[in-house]
Amino acid sequence: MEKIVSLCKRRGFVFPSSEIYGGIGGFWDFGPLGVLMKNNIKRLWWKAIVEERENIFGLDTTVIHHPKVWEASGHLASFTDPLRECKSCHKRFRADKLTGENCPECGGELTEVKQFNLMFETYVGPAKQTANKAYLRPETCQGIFINFANVVDCMRPKLPFGIAQIGKGFRNEITTGDFIFRDREFEMMELEFFVRPGEDEKWHDYWIKERLKWHQKMGIKKENLRLFEHPKESLAHYSKRTVDIEYKFPFGWAELEGIANRTDFDLKNHSKFSGKDLSFQDENGEKFYPFVIEPSLGVERMMLALLLDAYREEKNNKVTRVILSLNPKVSPIKVAVFPLLANKPDLVKLARRIYEDLREDFMVAWDDRGNIGKRYFSQDEIGTPWCVTVDFQSLDDNTVTVRDRETTKQERVGIDKLKDFFENKLK
Ligand code: GAP
């Protein structure tokens, strides 16, 4: 993990938020390469969930909803973690993560357990009064439930169908840590898949399999993924059954994605609290509340799993090569272009032309510093799958070398064939 944290900082993936002021726990900023990788993850999720499917629609709702949403969803009452505070140093801990009876920091006496609500509060409008109190959403799916009737009215879907959303979520976690694994501000990719009651268990199993396949398709090694069945007593207040896809993080197996059977809990409760009927009428005129299967995944947590899974080192003649063996679709940069020598104007001119040309279709980097070997190493470390080098032969026969990150093998490719070459590789 330390190696990943330092690589992320050094190469511009992740920076501690507000670092010049000493940082702010649980908040992270994403640098030039981090934002590219995050965007790739979101795009690939969206493609697999929305674009490749006929019956799943996208949505983009606000971070702040009417405060009644959180009453209806049960979050005001139940979205809590058990908390204990040290009476001496006043540090706060999650009671369920404590091992002893005393403060792990100073040994002081701890308070009794109380429930701490994880939602961030804010006030809407100029008056800071209870009536204006609102919350930053701790999950994006409530925006989906409260728009259920809108989507049904305009898309006229048949069951089963889904509504998907990607957006920020906020949780005032009592303890953070493990880098970007548990944050107070993060992005979520959530699908609410509505099904006929009675068919929910079948669809739940379907989504568990689909999601597991997707993680492998993204490049995560099969042996680092497993399923975890939540025992009945640890289920969230809305869930009939939840299965997590766990990843083998350096600190142990932990939840990567949760797949819950939320039953008709949310639609029923929003109907009750809002007075608007959110039941569904099928083609036979039968009215009922659909059940909901919900695969839910954090973008940052996925990014961490991908980075950890891709990281490897190769020792050769006392030189260590660090490689991020990322799926090229996830890699921030697809192609790096180099002139063999930076002081030969003909090579630089041709390389610049290729660089400008490829940029129209791919995320491409330029590098003319140091020697070629160093440039290859530098690209390996950030997971760039291919490097193009313009050499003297290029000036004669309009070919370049394309070097592959995984094999380090080079092949000559015609300059006019480069776009097709990379497009095919990325397919
Ligand atoms: N709507 C369902 C829901 O919110 P969850 O298991 O609490 O379920 C879903 O969260 C996913 O969001 C998790 O599997 C994880 O990937 C991500 N996630 C949750 N809390 C997080 C946090 N504090 N920091 C980063 N990611 C988090």
Boltz pocket constraint, residues with backbone or C-beta under 6 A from the ligand:
constraints:
  - pocket:
      binder: B
      contacts: [[A, 138], [A, 139], [A, 140], [A, 141], [A, 171], [A, 173], [A, 180], [A, 181], [A, 182], [A, 183], [A, 184], [A, 185], [A, 186], [A, 187], [A, 188], [A, 190], [A, 255], [A, 256], [A, 257], [A, 258], [A, 294], [A, 296], [A, 297], [A, 298], [A, 299], [A, 300], [A, 301], [A, 302]]
      max_distance: 6.0
